[in-house]
Amino acid sequence: MHKFAMIMGVSALLFCSSVQAEDRALQNALAKAQYMLRQITAEKQGLERQLHDKEEQLELLKQESESKLAAREKASAKLGDKLALYNEKYSELQARYLDLLSVLRQQQAD
């Protein structure tokens, strides 16, 4: 019986050390996973900051582009108005020229 108790004691010690080794391995794995999680969280926060910065830059560029477009549309409308005015003046001057030419030819014919 003494041999049996000794074998059981050794078996129990081996079992305990095996459980302790597994427990240590699990604790190491948990510590590694927590470390990786902290790294990923820090990286995520960095990327979120970059995304926020890029979104702000995009919004500024969008506002700048919209204001430039509005200014160009206004300038284009002014130029269009000037062109219409010049076309009208040209038509008036052309009609006046034709009238004067007609009067001149009539005077020369008389």
C-alpha distances in whole Angstrom, upper triangle without the diagonal:
4,5,5,6,9,10,10,12,14,15,16,18,20,21,22,24,25,26,28,30,31,32,34,36,37,38,40,41,43,44,46,47,49,50,52,53,55,56,57,59,61,62,63,65,67,68,69,71,72,73,75,77,78,79,81,83,83,85,87,88,89,91,93,93,95,97,98,99,101,103,104,104,107,108,109,110,113,114,114,116,118,119,120,122,124,124,126,128,129,130,132,134,134,136,138,139,140,142,143,144,145,148,149,149,152,153,154,155,158
4,5,5,6,9,10,10,12,14,15,16,18,20,21,22,24,25,27,28,30,31,33,34,36,37,39,40,41,43,45,46,47,49,51,52,53,55,56,58,59,61,62,64,65,67,68,70,71,72,74,76,77,78,80,82,82,84,86,87,88,90,92,93,94,96,97,98,100,102,103,104,106,108,108,110,112,113,113,116,118,118,119,122,123,123,125,128,128,129,132,133,133,135,137,138,139,141,143,143,145,147,148,149,151,153,153,155,157
4,5,5,6,9,10,11,12,14,15,16,18,20,21,22,24,25,27,28,30,31,33,34,36,37,39,40,42,43,44,46,47,49,50,52,54,55,56,58,59,60,62,64,65,66,68,70,71,72,74,75,76,79,80,81,82,85,86,86,89,90,91,92,95,96,96,98,100,101,102,104,106,106,108,110,111,112,114,116,116,118,120,121,121,124,126,126,127,130,131,131,133,136,136,137,139,141,141,143,145,146,147,149,151,151,153,155
4,5,5,6,9,10,10,12,14,15,16,18,20,21,22,24,25,26,28,30,31,32,34,36,37,38,40,41,43,44,46,47,48,50,52,53,54,56,58,59,60,62,63,64,67,68,69,70,73,73,74,77,78,79,80,83,84,84,86,88,89,90,93,94,94,96,98,99,100,102,104,104,106,108,109,110,112,114,114,115,118,119,119,121,124,124,125,128,129,129,131,133,134,135,137,139,139,141,143,144,145,147,149,149,150,153
4,5,5,6,9,10,10,12,14,15,16,18,19,21,22,24,25,26,28,30,31,32,34,35,37,38,40,41,42,44,46,47,49,50,51,53,55,56,57,59,61,62,63,65,67,67,69,71,72,73,75,77,77,79,81,82,83,85,87,88,89,91,93,93,95,97,98,99,101,103,103,105,107,108,108,111,113,113,114,117,118,118,120,123,123,124,127,128,128,130,132,133,134,136,138,138,140,142,143,144,146,148,148,150,152
4,5,5,6,8,10,11,12,14,15,16,18,20,21,22,24,25,27,28,30,31,33,34,36,37,39,40,41,43,45,46,47,49,50,52,54,55,56,58,60,61,62,64,65,66,68,70,71,72,74,76,76,78,80,81,82,84,86,87,88,90,92,92,94,96,97,98,100,102,102,104,106,107,108,110,112,112,114,116,117,118,120,122,122,123,126,127,127,129,132,132,133,136,137,137,139,142,142,143,145,147,147,149,151
4,5,5,6,8,10,10,12,14,15,16,18,20,21,22,24,25,27,28,30,31,32,34,36,37,38,40,42,43,44,46,48,49,50,52,53,54,56,58,59,60,62,64,64,66,68,69,70,72,74,75,76,79,79,80,82,84,85,86,89,90,90,92,94,95,96,98,100,100,102,104,105,106,108,110,110,111,114,115,115,118,120,120,121,124,125,125,127,129,130,131,133,135,135,137,139,140,141,143,145,145,146,149
4,5,5,6,9,10,10,12,14,15,16,18,20,21,22,24,25,26,28,30,31,32,34,36,37,38,40,41,42,44,46,47,48,50,52,53,54,56,57,58,61,62,63,64,67,68,68,71,72,73,74,77,78,78,81,82,83,84,87,88,88,90,93,93,94,96,98,98,100,102,103,104,106,108,108,110,112,113,114,116,118,118,119,122,123,123,125,128,128,129,132,133,133,135,138,138,139,141,143,144,145,148
4,5,5,6,9,10,10,12,14,15,16,18,20,21,22,24,25,26,28,30,31,32,34,36,37,38,40,41,43,45,46,47,49,50,51,53,55,56,57,59,61,62,63,65,66,67,69,71,72,73,76,77,78,80,81,82,83,86,87,88,90,92,92,93,96,97,98,99,102,103,103,105,107,108,109,112,113,113,115,117,118,119,121,123,123,125,127,128,129,131,133,133,135,137,138,139,141,143,143,144,147
4,5,5,6,8,10,10,12,14,15,16,18,20,21,22,24,25,27,28,30,31,33,34,36,37,39,40,42,43,44,46,48,49,50,52,54,55,56,58,59,60,62,64,65,66,68,70,71,72,74,75,76,78,80,81,82,84,86,86,88,90,91,92,94,96,96,98,100,101,102,104,106,106,108,110,111,112,114,116,116,117,120,121,121,123,126,126,127,130,131,131,133,136,136,137,139,141,141,143,145
4,5,5,6,9,10,10,12,14,15,16,18,20,21,22,24,25,27,28,30,31,32,34,36,37,38,40,42,43,44,46,47,48,50,52,53,54,56,58,58,60,62,63,64,66,68,69,70,73,74,74,76,78,79,80,83,84,84,86,88,89,90,92,94,94,96,98,99,100,102,104,104,105,108,109,109,112,114,114,115,118,119,119,121,123,124,125,127,129,129,131,133,134,135,137,139,139,141,143
4,5,5,6,9,10,10,12,14,15,16,18,20,21,22,24,25,26,28,30,31,32,34,36,37,38,40,41,43,45,46,47,49,51,52,53,55,56,57,59,61,62,63,65,67,67,69,71,72,73,75,77,77,79,81,82,83,85,87,88,89,91,93,93,95,97,98,98,101,103,103,104,107,108,108,110,112,113,114,117,118,118,120,122,123,124,126,128,128,130,132,133,134,136,138,138,140,142
4,5,5,6,8,10,10,12,14,15,16,18,20,21,22,24,25,26,28,30,31,32,34,35,37,39,40,41,43,45,46,47,49,50,52,53,55,56,58,59,61,62,64,65,66,68,70,71,72,74,76,76,78,80,81,82,84,86,87,88,90,92,92,94,96,97,98,100,102,102,103,106,107,107,110,112,112,113,116,117,117,119,121,122,123,126,127,127,129,131,132,133,135,137,137,139,141
4,5,5,6,9,10,10,12,14,15,16,18,20,21,22,24,25,27,28,30,31,33,34,36,37,38,40,42,43,44,46,48,49,50,52,53,54,56,58,59,60,62,64,64,66,68,69,70,72,74,75,76,78,80,80,82,84,85,86,88,90,90,92,94,95,96,98,100,100,102,104,105,105,108,110,110,111,114,115,115,117,120,120,121,124,125,125,127,129,130,131,133,135,135,137,139
4,6,5,6,9,10,10,12,14,15,16,18,20,21,22,24,25,27,28,30,31,32,34,36,37,38,40,42,42,44,46,47,48,51,52,53,54,56,57,58,61,62,63,64,67,68,68,71,72,73,74,77,78,78,80,82,83,84,86,88,88,90,92,93,94,96,98,98,100,102,103,104,106,108,108,109,112,113,114,116,118,118,119,122,123,123,125,128,128,129,131,133,134,135,138
4,5,5,6,9,10,10,12,14,15,16,18,20,21,22,24,25,26,28,30,31,33,34,36,37,39,40,41,43,45,46,47,49,51,51,53,55,56,57,59,61,62,63,65,66,67,69,71,72,73,75,77,77,79,81,82,83,85,87,87,89,91,92,93,95,97,97,99,101,102,103,105,107,107,109,111,112,113,115,117,117,119,121,122,123,125,127,128,129,131,132,133,134,137
4,5,5,6,9,10,10,12,14,15,16,18,19,21,22,24,25,27,28,30,31,33,34,35,37,39,40,42,43,44,46,48,49,50,52,54,55,56,58,59,60,62,64,65,66,68,70,71,72,74,75,76,78,80,81,82,84,86,86,88,90,91,92,94,96,96,98,100,101,102,104,106,106,108,110,111,112,114,116,116,117,120,121,121,123,126,126,127,130,131,132,133,136
4,5,5,6,8,10,10,12,14,15,16,18,20,21,22,24,26,27,28,30,31,33,34,36,37,38,40,42,43,44,46,48,48,50,52,53,54,56,58,59,60,62,63,64,66,68,69,70,73,74,74,76,78,79,80,82,84,84,86,88,89,90,92,94,94,96,98,99,100,102,104,104,105,108,109,109,111,114,114,115,118,119,119,121,124,124,125,127,129,129,131,133
4,5,5,6,9,10,10,12,14,15,16,18,20,21,22,24,25,26,28,30,31,32,34,36,37,38,40,41,42,45,46,47,48,50,52,52,55,56,57,58,61,62,62,65,66,67,68,71,72,73,74,77,77,78,81,82,83,84,87,88,88,90,92,93,94,96,98,98,100,102,103,104,106,108,108,110,112,113,114,116,118,118,120,122,123,124,126,128,128,129,132
4,5,5,6,8,10,10,12,14,15,16,18,20,21,22,24,25,27,28,30,31,33,34,35,37,39,40,41,43,45,46,47,49,50,51,53,55,56,57,59,61,62,64,65,66,68,70,71,72,74,76,77,78,80,81,82,84,86,87,87,90,91,92,93,96,97,97,100,101,102,103,106,107,107,109,111,112,113,116,117,117,119,121,122,123,125,127,127,129,131
4,5,5,6,9,10,10,12,14,15,16,18,20,21,22,24,26,27,28,30,31,33,34,36,37,39,40,42,43,44,46,48,49,50,52,54,54,56,58,59,60,62,64,65,66,68,70,70,72,74,75,76,78,80,80,82,84,85,86,88,90,90,92,94,95,96,98,100,100,102,104,105,106,108,110,110,111,114,115,116,117,120,120,121,124,125,126,127,130
4,5,5,6,9,10,10,12,14,15,16,18,20,21,22,24,26,26,28,30,31,32,34,36,37,38,40,42,42,44,46,47,48,50,52,52,54,56,57,58,60,62,63,64,66,68,68,70,72,73,74,76,78,78,80,82,83,84,86,88,88,90,92,93,94,96,98,98,99,102,103,103,105,108,108,109,112,113,113,115,117,118,119,121,123,123,125,127
4,5,5,6,9,10,10,12,14,15,16,18,20,21,22,24,25,26,28,30,31,33,34,36,37,39,40,41,43,45,46,47,49,51,51,53,55,56,57,59,61,62,63,65,66,67,69,71,72,73,75,77,77,79,81,82,83,85,87,87,89,91,92,93,95,97,97,99,101,102,103,105,107,107,109,111,112,113,115,117,117,119,121,122,123,124,127
4,5,5,6,8,10,10,12,14,15,16,18,20,21,22,24,25,27,28,30,31,33,34,36,37,39,40,42,43,45,46,48,49,50,52,54,55,56,58,60,61,62,64,65,66,68,70,71,72,74,76,76,78,80,81,82,84,86,86,88,90,91,92,94,96,96,98,100,101,102,104,106,106,108,110,111,112,114,116,116,118,120,121,122,123,126
4,5,5,6,9,10,10,12,14,15,16,18,20,21,22,24,26,27,28,30,31,33,34,36,37,38,40,42,43,44,46,48,48,50,52,53,54,56,58,59,60,62,63,64,66,68,69,70,72,74,74,76,78,79,80,82,84,84,86,88,89,90,92,94,94,96,98,99,99,102,104,104,105,108,109,109,111,114,114,115,117,119,119,121,124
4,5,5,6,9,10,10,12,14,15,16,18,20,21,22,24,25,26,28,30,31,32,34,36,36,38,40,41,42,44,46,47,48,50,51,52,54,56,57,58,60,62,62,64,66,67,68,70,72,72,74,76,77,78,80,82,82,84,86,87,88,90,92,92,94,96,97,98,100,102,102,104,106,107,108,110,112,113,114,116,117,118,119,122
4,5,5,6,9,10,10,12,14,15,16,18,20,21,22,24,25,27,29,30,31,33,34,35,37,39,40,41,43,45,46,47,49,50,51,53,55,56,57,59,61,62,63,65,66,67,70,71,72,73,76,77,77,80,81,82,83,86,87,87,90,91,92,93,96,97,97,100,101,102,103,106,107,107,109,112,112,113,116,117,118,119,122
4,5,5,6,9,10,10,12,14,15,17,18,20,21,22,24,26,27,28,30,32,33,34,36,38,39,40,42,43,44,46,48,49,50,52,54,55,56,58,59,60,62,64,65,66,68,70,70,72,74,75,76,78,80,80,82,84,85,86,88,90,91,92,94,95,96,98,100,101,102,104,105,106,108,110,111,112,114,116,116,118,120
4,5,5,6,9,10,10,12,14,15,16,18,20,21,22,24,26,26,28,30,31,32,34,36,37,38,40,42,42,44,46,47,48,50,52,53,54,56,57,58,60,62,63,64,66,68,68,70,72,73,74,76,78,78,80,82,83,84,86,88,88,90,92,93,93,96,98,98,99,102,103,103,105,108,108,109,112,113,114,115,118
4,5,5,6,9,10,10,12,14,15,16,18,20,21,22,24,25,26,28,30,31,32,34,36,37,39,40,41,43,45,46,47,49,50,51,53,55,56,57,59,61,62,63,65,66,67,69,71,72,73,75,77,77,79,81,82,83,85,87,87,89,91,92,93,95,97,97,99,101,102,103,105,107,107,108,111,112,113,114,117
4,5,5,6,9,10,11,12,14,15,17,18,20,21,23,24,25,27,29,30,31,33,35,36,37,39,40,42,44,45,46,48,49,50,52,54,55,56,58,60,61,62,64,66,66,68,70,71,72,74,76,76,78,80,81,82,84,86,87,88,90,91,92,94,96,97,98,100,101,102,104,106,107,108,110,112,112,114,116
4,5,5,6,9,10,11,12,14,15,16,18,20,21,22,24,26,27,28,30,32,33,34,36,37,38,40,42,43,44,46,48,49,50,52,53,54,56,58,59,60,62,64,64,66,68,69,70,72,74,74,76,78,79,80,82,84,84,86,88,89,90,92,94,94,96,98,99,100,102,104,104,106,108,109,110,111,114
4,5,5,6,9,10,10,12,14,15,16,18,20,21,22,24,25,26,28,30,31,32,34,36,36,38,40,41,42,44,46,47,48,50,52,52,54,56,57,58,60,62,62,64,66,67,68,70,72,72,74,76,77,78,80,82,82,84,86,87,88,90,92,92,94,96,97,98,100,102,103,104,106,107,108,110,112
4,5,5,6,9,10,10,12,14,15,16,18,20,21,22,24,25,27,29,30,31,33,34,35,37,39,40,41,43,45,46,47,49,51,51,53,55,56,57,59,61,62,63,65,66,67,69,71,72,73,75,77,77,79,81,82,83,86,87,87,89,91,92,93,96,97,97,99,101,102,103,106,107,108,109,112
4,5,5,6,9,10,11,12,14,15,17,18,20,21,23,24,26,27,29,30,32,33,34,36,38,39,40,42,44,45,46,48,49,50,52,54,55,56,58,60,61,62,64,65,66,69,70,71,72,75,75,76,79,80,81,82,85,86,86,89,90,91,92,95,96,96,98,100,101,102,104,106,106,108,110
4,5,5,6,8,10,10,12,14,15,16,18,20,21,22,24,26,27,28,30,31,32,34,36,37,38,40,42,42,44,46,47,48,50,52,53,54,56,58,58,60,62,63,64,66,68,68,70,72,73,74,76,78,78,80,82,83,84,86,88,88,90,92,93,94,96,98,98,100,102,103,104,105,108
4,5,5,6,9,10,10,12,14,15,16,18,20,20,22,24,25,26,28,30,31,32,34,36,36,38,40,41,42,45,46,47,49,50,51,53,55,56,57,59,61,62,62,65,66,67,68,71,72,73,75,76,77,78,81,82,83,85,86,87,89,91,92,93,95,97,97,98,101,102,103,104,107
4,5,5,6,9,10,11,12,14,15,17,18,20,21,23,24,25,27,29,30,31,33,35,36,37,39,40,42,43,45,46,48,49,51,52,54,55,56,58,60,61,62,64,66,66,68,70,71,72,74,76,76,78,80,81,82,84,86,87,88,90,91,92,94,96,97,98,100,102,102,104,106
4,5,5,6,9,10,11,12,14,15,17,18,20,21,22,24,26,27,28,30,32,33,34,36,37,39,40,42,43,44,46,48,49,50,52,54,54,56,58,59,60,62,64,64,66,68,69,70,72,74,75,76,78,79,80,82,84,85,86,88,89,90,92,94,95,96,98,100,100,102,104
4,5,5,6,9,10,10,12,14,15,16,18,20,21,22,24,25,26,28,30,31,32,34,36,37,38,40,41,42,44,46,47,48,50,52,52,54,56,57,58,60,62,62,64,66,67,68,70,72,72,74,76,77,78,80,82,82,84,86,87,88,90,92,93,94,96,97,98,100,102
4,5,5,6,9,10,10,12,14,15,16,18,20,21,22,24,25,27,29,30,31,33,34,36,37,39,40,41,43,45,46,47,49,51,51,53,55,56,57,59,61,62,63,65,66,67,69,71,72,73,75,77,77,79,81,82,83,85,87,87,89,91,92,93,95,97,98,99,102
4,5,5,6,9,10,11,12,14,15,17,18,20,21,23,24,26,27,29,30,32,33,34,36,38,39,40,42,44,45,46,48,49,50,52,54,55,56,58,60,61,62,64,65,66,68,70,71,72,74,75,76,78,80,81,82,85,86,86,88,90,91,92,94,96,96,98,100
4,5,5,6,9,10,11,12,14,15,16,18,20,21,22,24,26,27,28,30,31,32,34,36,37,38,40,42,43,44,46,47,48,50,52,53,54,56,58,58,60,62,63,64,66,68,68,70,72,73,74,76,78,78,80,82,83,84,86,88,89,90,92,93,94,96,98
4,5,5,6,9,10,10,12,14,15,16,18,20,21,22,24,25,26,28,30,31,32,34,36,37,38,40,41,42,44,46,47,48,50,51,52,55,56,57,58,61,62,62,65,66,67,68,71,72,72,75,76,77,78,81,82,83,84,87,87,88,91,92,93,94,97
4,5,5,6,9,10,10,12,14,15,16,18,20,21,23,24,25,27,28,30,31,33,34,36,37,39,40,41,43,45,46,47,49,51,52,54,55,56,58,60,61,62,64,65,66,68,70,71,72,74,76,76,78,80,81,82,84,86,86,88,90,91,92,94,96
4,5,5,6,9,10,11,12,14,15,17,18,20,21,23,24,26,27,28,30,32,33,34,36,38,39,40,42,43,44,46,48,49,50,52,54,54,56,58,59,60,62,64,65,66,68,69,70,72,74,75,76,78,79,80,82,84,85,86,88,90,90,92,94
4,5,5,6,8,10,10,12,14,15,16,18,20,21,22,24,25,26,28,30,31,32,34,36,37,38,40,41,42,44,46,47,48,50,52,52,54,56,57,58,60,62,62,64,66,67,68,70,72,72,74,76,77,78,80,82,83,84,86,87,88,90,92
4,5,5,6,9,10,10,12,14,15,16,18,20,21,22,24,25,27,29,30,31,33,34,36,37,39,40,41,43,45,46,47,49,51,51,53,55,56,57,59,61,62,63,65,66,67,69,71,72,73,75,76,77,79,81,82,83,85,87,87,89,91
4,5,5,6,9,10,11,12,14,15,17,18,20,21,22,24,26,27,29,30,32,33,34,36,37,39,40,42,44,45,46,48,49,50,52,54,55,56,58,60,60,62,64,65,66,68,70,71,72,74,75,76,78,80,81,82,84,86,86,88,90
4,5,5,6,9,10,10,12,14,15,16,18,20,21,22,24,26,27,28,30,31,32,34,36,37,38,40,42,43,44,46,47,48,50,52,53,54,56,58,58,60,62,63,64,66,68,68,70,72,73,74,76,78,78,80,82,83,84,86,88
4,5,5,6,9,10,10,12,14,15,16,18,20,21,22,24,25,26,28,30,31,32,34,36,36,38,40,41,42,44,46,47,48,50,51,52,54,56,57,58,60,62,62,64,66,67,68,71,72,72,74,76,77,78,81,82,83,84,87
4,5,5,6,9,10,11,12,14,15,17,18,20,21,23,24,25,27,29,30,31,33,35,36,37,39,40,41,43,45,46,47,49,51,52,54,55,56,58,60,61,62,64,65,66,68,70,71,72,74,76,76,78,80,81,82,84,86
4,5,5,6,9,10,11,12,14,15,16,18,20,21,22,24,26,27,28,30,32,33,34,36,38,39,40,42,43,44,46,48,49,50,52,54,54,56,58,59,60,62,64,65,66,68,69,70,72,74,75,76,78,80,80,82,84
4,5,5,6,9,10,10,12,14,15,16,18,20,21,22,24,25,26,28,30,31,32,34,36,37,38,40,41,42,44,46,47,48,50,52,52,54,56,57,58,60,62,62,64,66,67,68,70,72,72,74,76,77,78,80,82
4,5,5,6,9,10,10,12,14,15,16,18,20,21,22,24,25,26,28,30,31,32,34,36,37,39,40,41,43,45,46,47,49,50,51,53,55,56,57,59,61,61,63,65,66,67,69,71,72,73,75,76,77,79,81
4,5,5,6,9,10,11,12,14,15,17,18,20,21,23,24,25,27,29,30,31,33,34,36,37,39,40,42,43,45,46,48,49,50,52,54,55,56,58,60,60,62,64,65,66,68,70,71,72,74,75,76,78,80
4,5,5,6,8,10,10,12,14,15,16,18,20,21,22,24,26,27,28,30,31,32,34,36,37,38,40,42,43,44,46,47,48,50,52,53,54,56,58,58,60,62,63,64,66,68,68,70,72,73,74,76,78
4,5,5,6,9,10,10,12,14,15,16,18,20,21,22,24,25,26,28,30,31,32,34,36,36,38,40,41,42,44,46,47,48,50,51,52,54,56,57,58,60,61,62,64,66,67,68,70,72,72,74,76
4,5,5,6,9,10,10,12,14,15,16,18,20,21,22,24,25,27,29,30,31,33,34,36,37,39,40,41,43,45,46,47,49,50,51,53,55,56,58,59,61,62,64,65,66,68,70,71,72,74,76
4,5,5,6,8,10,11,12,14,15,17,18,20,21,22,24,26,27,28,30,32,33,34,36,37,39,40,42,43,44,46,48,49,50,52,54,54,56,58,59,60,62,64,65,66,68,69,70,72,74
4,5,5,6,8,10,10,12,14,15,16,18,20,21,22,24,26,26,28,30,31,32,34,36,37,38,40,41,42,44,46,47,48,50,52,52,54,56,57,58,60,62,62,64,66,67,68,70,72
4,5,5,6,9,10,10,12,14,15,16,18,20,21,22,24,25,26,28,30,31,32,34,36,37,38,40,41,43,45,46,47,49,50,51,53,55,56,57,59,61,61,63,65,66,67,69,71
4,5,5,6,9,10,10,12,14,15,16,18,20,21,23,24,25,27,29,30,31,33,34,36,37,39,40,42,43,45,46,48,49,50,52,54,55,56,58,60,60,62,64,65,66,68,70
4,5,5,6,9,10,11,12,14,15,16,18,20,21,22,24,26,27,28,30,32,33,34,36,37,38,40,42,43,44,46,48,48,50,52,53,54,56,58,59,60,62,63,64,66,68
4,5,5,6,9,10,10,12,14,15,16,18,20,21,22,24,25,26,28,30,31,32,34,36,36,38,40,41,42,44,46,46,48,50,51,52,54,56,57,58,60,62,62,64,66
4,5,5,6,9,10,10,12,14,15,16,18,20,21,22,24,25,27,28,30,31,33,34,35,37,39,40,41,43,45,46,47,49,50,51,53,55,56,57,59,61,62,63,65
4,5,5,6,9,10,11,12,14,15,17,18,20,21,23,24,26,27,28,30,32,33,34,36,37,39,40,42,43,44,46,48,49,50,52,54,54,56,58,59,60,62,64
4,5,5,6,9,10,10,12,14,15,16,18,20,21,22,24,26,27,28,30,31,32,34,36,37,38,40,41,42,44,46,47,48,50,52,52,54,56,57,58,60,62
4,5,5,6,9,10,10,12,14,15,16,18,20,20,22,24,25,26,28,30,31,32,34,35,36,38,40,41,42,44,46,47,48,50,51,53,55,56,57,58,61
4,5,5,6,9,10,10,12,14,15,16,18,20,21,23,24,25,27,29,30,31,33,34,36,37,39,40,42,43,45,46,48,49,50,52,54,55,56,58,60
4,5,5,6,8,10,11,12,14,15,17,18,20,21,22,24,26,27,28,30,32,33,34,36,37,38,40,42,43,44,46,48,48,50,52,53,54,56,58
4,5,5,6,8,10,10,12,14,15,16,18,20,21,22,24,25,26,28,30,31,32,34,35,36,38,40,41,42,44,46,46,48,50,51,52,54,56
4,5,5,6,9,10,10,12,14,15,16,18,20,21,22,24,25,27,28,30,31,33,34,35,37,39,40,41,43,45,46,47,49,50,51,53,55
4,5,5,6,9,10,11,12,14,15,17,18,20,21,23,24,26,27,28,30,32,33,34,36,37,39,40,42,43,44,46,48,49,50,52,54
4,5,5,6,8,10,11,12,14,15,16,18,20,21,22,24,26,26,28,30,31,32,34,36,37,38,40,41,42,44,46,47,48,50,52
4,5,5,6,9,10,10,12,14,15,16,18,20,21,22,24,25,26,28,30,31,32,34,35,36,38,40,41,42,44,46,47,48,50
4,5,5,6,9,10,10,12,14,15,16,18,20,21,23,24,25,27,28,30,31,33,34,36,37,39,40,42,43,45,46,47,49
4,5,5,6,9,10,11,12,14,15,16,18,20,21,22,24,26,27,28,30,31,32,34,36,37,38,40,42,43,44,46,48
4,5,5,6,9,10,10,12,14,15,16,18,20,20,22,24,25,26,28,30,31,32,34,35,36,38,40,41,42,44,46
4,5,5,6,9,10,10,12,14,15,16,18,20,21,22,24,25,27,28,30,31,33,34,35,37,39,40,41,43,45
4,5,5,6,9,10,11,12,14,15,17,18,20,21,22,24,26,27,28,30,31,33,34,36,37,39,40,42,43
4,5,5,6,9,10,10,12,14,15,16,18,20,21,22,24,25,26,28,30,31,32,34,36,37,38,40,42
4,5,5,6,9,10,10,12,14,15,16,18,20,20,22,24,25,26,28,30,31,32,34,35,36,38,40
4,5,5,6,9,10,11,12,14,15,17,18,20,21,23,24,25,27,29,30,31,33,34,36,37,39
4,5,5,6,9,10,11,12,14,15,16,18,20,21,22,24,26,27,28,30,31,33,34,36,37
4,5,5,6,8,10,10,12,14,15,16,18,20,20,22,24,25,26,28,30,31,32,34,36
4,5,5,6,9,10,10,12,14,15,16,18,20,21,22,24,25,27,28,30,31,32,34
4,5,5,6,9,10,11,12,14,15,17,18,20,21,23,24,26,27,29,30,31,33
4,5,5,6,8,10,10,12,14,15,16,18,20,21,22,24,25,27,28,30,31
4,5,5,6,8,10,10,12,14,15,16,18,20,20,22,24,25,26,28,30
4,5,5,6,9,10,11,12,14,15,16,18,20,21,22,24,25,27,29
4,5,5,6,9,10,11,12,14,15,16,18,20,21,22,24,26,27
4,5,5,6,9,10,10,12,14,15,16,18,20,21,22,24,25
4,5,5,6,9,10,10,12,14,15,16,18,20,21,22,24
4,5,5,6,9,10,10,12,14,15,16,18,20,21,23
4,5,5,6,8,10,10,12,14,15,16,18,20,21
4,5,5,6,8,10,10,12,14,15,16,18,20
4,5,5,6,9,10,10,12,14,15,16,18
4,5,5,6,9,10,11,12,14,15,17
4,5,5,6,9,10,10,12,14,15
4,5,5,6,9,10,10,12,14
4,5,5,6,9,10,10,12
4,6,5,6,9,10,11
4,5,5,6,9,10
4,5,5,6,9
4,5,5,6
4,5,5
4,5
4
